[in-house]
Amino acid sequence: MNRDEFIVCREYAAMDLAFSMYNLHENLDENSENADFYGASEKRYYDWFTRVIGELLAATDDGDARGQLEAAAAAEAELKGLRKENIKRMEFFTALTDRLVAYEYVLNRYELKFAPEEKLDEFLRANSEDAFLNKVISYLTLERDKKIFGTKLQEIIGEVPVQMTRNKLFELIDRAFTLYLDSDETSLDELIYMLRMAGLTYGFYDYTNEYPTLGEPLRDFESVDLKTMTESDYDRLRDEIFTLSGKLEFIMDFYYELQRCVNDALSLCIVRKWLPEDDALMDRSERRAITACLGDVIDDDTFTPLEGRIELVAERLHAQMSGVEAPDMNAEEEEEYLDVATLARLLSNSIFAEIDPLFVEEKTVTKELIKEKEDVLFAELTEVFKESQKPVKKAVMAKILEKLPPFLTDQAAIEEYIRLNLFNCRDKAEKCAVMAIITEMMEEDKQR
């Protein structure tokens, strides 16, 4: 890339860093009262990041070009370390969230468990099976976009009670994997990642000792025998899970914003290597906004000069990064290309994308590779099913089915699946709850 293109990267990274630091500061400030689950660890990461940024800005005040490059290299190394730590944290909270989704799924189906029998019968009389099925089919068939149709169908499948064996589920997963034959391994791995998260098999670094109140609701849920759960048990777990969901949302917002800050700051360090010595790391308005965040003296007027600029720069950035191609490289060109490719990833919307290694050897998906990956995944899922109560097992299966490519090929197959799995559900309360959930889901979608 030429100097002007690196300047675009610098301008976008600096402006986005200023706005992200503002959001990060507000996030910490607004949630400072929730010290039981949010504060100590987050403040430590925030201090780590702001120290690195402060040292980087201080070094750029010095006119020594070599000193600036050395400071940028030192900051880059620290920021990469922070980025890795941040990803570990986010994996932990994401895994907790996926477990929470499964447990909420179970509790949603217990919502009418303690309702009077006559109330359930009244609901079923007012919502006949045929009328309900017609609504679902109409909702799906009115969608002309095949991709959106598939998404809507899988969302409904994800709510229908699962009445299938483990082997049948594995058969559907195998059928989905076969669609990836002769494609690159990365695409298949992305699907496996989603299935592992839905299947509660994803390993993660455990930080529960730092967030004891986050683990309590999950442990409470897992200690209750769902077969004999009382109404008071249900109410307590429902409140705990709902509260936990709010806590996780706050905490994940923090780490998401921190990652944006780290990515932007890393980008500035990388760009510094490819700009002339007399070029500044950022312009005055960007520096002023970032310094204000570091000094906790944020004034909205400080950000006024940046408003409107970032959108224009973002368009230019997208245009130039979409055309990045590997040249026939000598040593210097290879270094520049790797830095440009890293910038493209850091400044993209995939803020947790891997940058080290930046590239991995691509493999073509073969039957042997599918078998190898299936053996691992199926063993993990088998262990989860063995340890889970039946309602949780059904929840996991449903969420896995939702992540698979659509496996129902026509209207007749869709109708048959709903009749067999929902209408034949022996638990009247669950049947009513699911019909209500799907109806509400369709109504909300129509209102968007």
N, C-alpha and C positions, 0 to 999 in steps of 0.2 A: 504494500500500500504506500501511497505517497504521503507527504506531510499533511496535506489538507484532510485526508481520510483519517489519519491518526488524531487530528484535531477534533473531528466529529466524535470519535470514540471518547476523547478526553472531555469534551463539552457535555456529552450525554452522561457519562459516569459521574462527573462532578455535580451536575444538577440533580441527578437522581439520588446521589449520596446525600445532598443537602435535604431533600424532601424526606428521604427514608430515615435520616437521623432525627428529623423533627418528629416523625411518626413514632419512632422508637422511644424517644424521650417522653412523648405524651403517653405511650403505652405503659412505661414504667411508673410515671407519675400518677396516672389515673388508677392504677391497681396497687399502689403502695400499701393500702390498708389490708390487702389479702396476703399478709405475711405468712400465713400458715401453709400456703402452697406456692407462693409466688413472691420472689424478692431476693433472697440471699444468692442463689446460683445465678439468677438473671443479672443481678447487680454486678457480680463478679465478671461475667462475660461482657457486660456493657463497659465496665471499667477497663477491661483488657483491650477492648476495641478502641475506646476513646484515647487510651494512652498511646496506642500505636499511631492513631491519626494525629494526635497532638505532636508526637515526635517527628512524624513525617512533615507536617506543616512547619515546624520549627526549623528543620533542616533546609527546607526550600527558601527560608528567609536569607540564608547564607548564599553569597554569590559563587561559592566554590562548586563548579560543575561536578567534579569527582565526588565531593561530599554528598551532593544531591543524589547521584546514582547509587552510592553506597547506602544511603538512607532508604532509598526506594527498594533496593534489594533486601535490606534487613526487614523492612516493613512487609514486603512480599512474603518472606519466609514465615514471619509471625502470623500473618493473615491466613496463609494456607493452613497453618496449624489450628487456628481458631475455626476456620471453615470446616475442617474435618471433625472437630469436637462438636460443632453446631449440627452437622449432619447426623452424628450419633444421637444427639439429644432428640432431633426431629424424628428419627427412626423409632426411638423409645415412645414418644408421644403418639406417633402414628399407630404403632402396635397397640397401645392402650385404647386408642380411638376405635380401631377395628374390633377389639374385644367388647368395647362399649356398644358398638353397633349391633353385634350379635345378641348381647344381653337385652338391649332395648327391643330388639325384634321379638325375643321371647316374652318380655313383659307386655308388649303391645297385644299379644295374643291372649294374655290373661286379663285384659281390661274388663271383659264381660263375664269372667269366670264366676264372680260372686253376685251376678245380677239374678233376679228372680226368673224362674223358668218361663213364666208367662210373658215377660219382657222379651226374651229371646224368640219365643213363638210369634209374638206380635211383629218383631223385626222381620222374620222370615216370611210372614204373610204379606207384609208391605213391600218386600223385595224378593219376588219369586226368582227362582233359578233361571228360568228362560228370559225374563226381563233383564236380569243382571248380565247374563251372557250376551244378549243383544247389545247392551250398552258397551260392553268391552269390545266386541267385534266392530261396532260402529266407530268407536273411539280409535281403533287401530286402522281400519280400512280407509278412513277419511284422510289419513296421512299419505301424501304422494311421494314424499322423499323417503327412499328406501333405507337410508342410514338412520333417519329419525324414527322411522317405523320400527327398525330393529331395536333401537334403544328403548322405545316405549314398550315393546313386547317383552324385552328382557327385564324391565322394571316391574312389569306385572308378574312375570314368572318368578321374580325374586320375592314376591309377597305371597304367592300361592303356597299352601302347606305342601311339603315334600313327602310323597309317598313312594319312595324308591329305595332300593338296596344300595349299599356301598358299591357293589360291583357294577350296577347300572350307572351310577354316577361316574365311576372310573371309565366306563365304556364311552360316555358322552365326552369326557375330557380327552380320551384317546382320539375320538372322531374329530374334535376341535384341533388337536395337535397335528393330525394328518393334513389339515388344510395348509400347514406351514412347510410341507415337504418342498425341498429345492429352493426355499427362501433363505434369507440370512438368519443366523442364530439369534441376533439381537431382537428381532420381532417376536420370536417364540419366547425368549426370556422375559420380555415385557409382559406377555400374557401370564407366564408362570409366576412372576412377581405379584400380579394382581390376585391370582388364585391362592397364593401362599398367604397374602394379607387377609383375604376373605376367609381362608381356612384356618386362621389363627396359628399358623405354623412358623411365621417369620421370626427368626432369632433377632435379638436386639441387646444393646448394652443396657444393663439394668440400673436405673437411677432412683428406684423406689425408696431407698434410704434417705434421699434428699427431699422426697415428696411423700411422706407417710400418709397424709390425708387423701392422696390420689388413689392409693391402692386399697384403702379400706372399703369403699363401696363394692369393688370387684370381689374382694375376699368375702364380704358379707353375702353377695349374690351366690358365689360358688359354695358357700357353706349351707345354704338353704336347700332342703329337699323339695324340689319343685312339685312332686306328686302330692305332698301334704302341705304345701304353702298355704298359710292362712291369709285372710284379707288384710290383717294388720302387717304381716310380713310383706305382702304385695305393696301396700301403701308406703312402707318404710323404704323398701328397695327402689320403688319408683322415684321417691323424693331424692334418695342418695344418687341414683344414676343420673337424674335430671341435673342435679347440682354439679356432679362431676363433669357432665357434658359442657356446662358453662365454664368451668375452670379450665378444661383442656382447650377450649376455644381461645380464651385469653392468653394462655401460655404459648400456644402454637402461633398465634398472631405475633407474639414477641420474637420467636425464633425465625419466623418467616421474614420479618422486617430486618432482623439482625443479619440474616443471610444476604438480603439485598444490599445492605451497607457494606458487608465484607466483599461481596462481588464487585461493587463499584470501586471500593478502595483498592482492591487487587488490580482492577483494570487500569486505574491511574498509575500504579507502580509499573505495570507492564508497558504502558504507553510512554512513560518517561524515558525509556531506553531508546525510543525511536524518534524522538523530537530533538530539534537543535538545542544546544546548551542554553541559549538565551530565551527559550520558550518557558513560560510559567507553567506550574502544575495545574493551575486553574485561574480563572479570572477573578477580579476583585469582588464582584457580587456573590459568586459561588463561595469564595473563601470567607466572606463576611457571614454568610448564612451558616456555614459549617462551624465557624469559630463561635457563633452565637449559641449553637447547640452544645458545643464543648463547655462553654462558660455558664450554661443554664440561664442565659439572659435572652430568651427567645422572644422576639417581637415579630408579629405577623408581617409588618411592613418590610422587615428584612428580606422576606421571600418574594415580595412584589416584583422585583426586577426579573425573577426567574420564571414567573407565571407566563404561560403562552410560548416561551422559548423551547421548553423541553419537548413539546409535541412536534414542532418543526424539526428539531434535531433528531428525534426518534425516527421520523420518516426517512431522513437521509441515512441514518445508521442502518435501518432495515434494508434499504436499497443496496448499500454497498456490501453489507455482510452476506446478503443472499447470493452475491456473485463471487464469494471467496472460493478459489480453486487452488489446488496444489500445483506449484510450478515445477519445471525440471530443475531440481535444486542443487546448488552448490551448498557449502556449509552455512554461509551467511543467509542465503535465501531460505534454507530449512529452518533456521532459528526464527526468522521473521514470520514464516508461514505458521509455525507452531504457536507463536505468540498471537498472531491474528486469529487462528482457530480457537485459541483459548479465550480471547476477547469475545469472539462470536458466541461462545457458550456462556461466558460470565454475564454478558449483557442481554441474553435471551430471556424469555419468560420461564424457561426451565431452570429456576434459580438453584436447584439442588443437583443439577447435572454434574456428572463426574468430570474432573479436569486432570486427574492424575491416577491412572494413565489417561491421556486424552484420547488415544486410539487403542483399540484392541484388535487382535487378529480375527477377521470375520470367518465364520464357518458356515458351510451350507448345511441346512437341515436334512438329515438322512433318517431312514427308519431306525438305524442303530442309535443315532443321537436321541431320537424321540424316546426309544425304549430306555435309554440310560437316564434321561431326565424324568420319565414317568416313574421309574423304580424308586427314585428319591422322593418325589412328590407324594406318591401313593403310600409310601412307608410313613411319611410325616402325617398325612391325613388319617391314616389308620390309627396312629397313636392318639391323635386328637379325638377321634370318634370313640376310642376305647375309654378315654378319661372323662368324656363329657356326658352329662345327663341327656336324655333323649330329646327334650325340647331344644337344647343348645346344639346338639348334633343336627337336628332338622334346620335350625337357623343357619348353621355353617353351610350345609348343603344348598340351601336356597340362595345364599349370597354367592356361592361358587357358580351356581347355574346362571345367576344374573350377569356374571363376568364373562361367561362363555359366548362365543358367536351364536346367534340364534339357531336353535336346533329343531324348532318347529317350522316346517316348510310351507304350510298352507293353512287356510282357515279351518278345515276339518280337523287338522292335527291340533290347532290351538283350542278348539272347542272340546275335543276329546281330553286334552291335558287338564283343562279347567274342571270338566265334569268328574274325571277320575280322582283328581287330587284335592279339589276344593269341595265340590258338592258331595263327595263320598266321605268327607272328613267326619269321623265319629264324634268329635268334640264339638257340640253345638255352639258353645261359647266362642271357640276359636273360629269356627266357620262364620259366625256373625261378625266377629271382629275383623276378619280378613276382608269380607265383603265390604264392610264399612271403610276400611283402610284404602282399598282399591278404588272405591267410589269417590272418596275424598281426593285421592291422588289424581284421578281423571278430571275432577271438577277444578282443582287448582291449576292443572295444566291448561285447561281451556281459558282460564282467566288471565294467563300470562300474555 
